[in-house]
Amino acid sequence: MSVQAATAETGADSQLWDRLLTLHTHVESRLATTMQRRHGLGLSEYRALSFLAEAAKGELRMQELADKLGLNQSSVTRLVGRLDTAELACRDLCPDDRRGVYTVLTEAGRTRYRQARTTYDDTVTAALDDLAATDPSIATLLTAIRTPHSGPR
């Protein structure tokens, strides 16, 4: 491949990446507004509830939750503090390692997550569909992403 062809390909990838970031920003903004307004949850709070709801026994070590959320330890500590204050989750010491702390989903947290999940799913779909309706390249991208593929990935 020539240097010129490689540069053109890289430029195309950069443009695609920029479009994906625009798509991501649009969806995240809409989600943030909708989730806060309807359920009183920020996106990180909702996603923490989601990860906890999907975890075995509804609990994760704080560091594991931080990794899943892409947050540092300090940020996840504050996040879990907010969930604890709202009685959506609580902290529990690891029985095998007293230095380890778990975040545990409460029944109120599980209920709030179930209530918010439909809103989250519907908002993502609506935001993507709205963008696809105004931008044919986004429509093509979404069709490709939404189309099931057979074989190894």
Beta strands, then each sheet from edge to edge (+ up, - down):
strand 1: 59-61
strand 2: 89-93
strand 3: 101-105
sheet 1: 1+ 3- 2+
end
